[in-house]
Amino acid sequence: MSETEFVGIPTERIPLVWPLVASMIGNACEENPSSGYWPEDIRSALTSGEMNLCMAADEDGPRAICISEVVQRPHAKVWRILLCMGEGRKDWLPFVKFIEETARRIDCRWCESVAREGWSRELKPYGYKKTHVLLVKDLSDA
C-alpha cells in the first residue's frame, strides 16, 4: 500500500470527487439517522461551501473522509466535525492533525465532534477531551 495523503477538497471539485465518497457518506447517514442528513443534503452543502470535505487517500482511493462545517459563535469560530469515517483507522488517524491545521488556517479556536464512544479513546492522545454525552431518542415511534 502506498503512503496515505491528506487533502482538503475545494468546493468546485466536489462533483468530481463525489462518486468516490458517496457510498461512505451514505453509510454514515444510515448509521446515524438522528443527524438529520441524507447524502444529497451533504452533497448540496459541500457544493455550496456550507460544509467542507477532507479526505485521506492513497493510490487505491479514499481511505477516510471528514465532513465538517465552520460555526461562528459570539466569541469563537469552531470547526465542527459532522462525519468522520473510513477503513484502517490506524493508518489514517494522523488525519486529525491535518484537519486541525486546516481549521487553524481559517482562525478556528476550537475543533469539536459529536462522535461514538470509541472516538473519545482514539482522540485522547491528540488532546481531545470528552466534555458531554449526547442522548438521542426517536420520537417518531412515540
Buried (B, 14 or more C-beta within 10 A) or exposed (E): EEEBBBBBBEBEEBEEBBEBBBEBBBEBBEEBEEBEBBBEBBBEBBBEEEBBBBBBBBEEEBBBBBBBEBEEEEEEBBBBBBBBBBEEBEBBBEBBEBBBEBBEEEEBEEBBBBBEEEBBEBBEEEEBEEEEEEEEEEEEEE
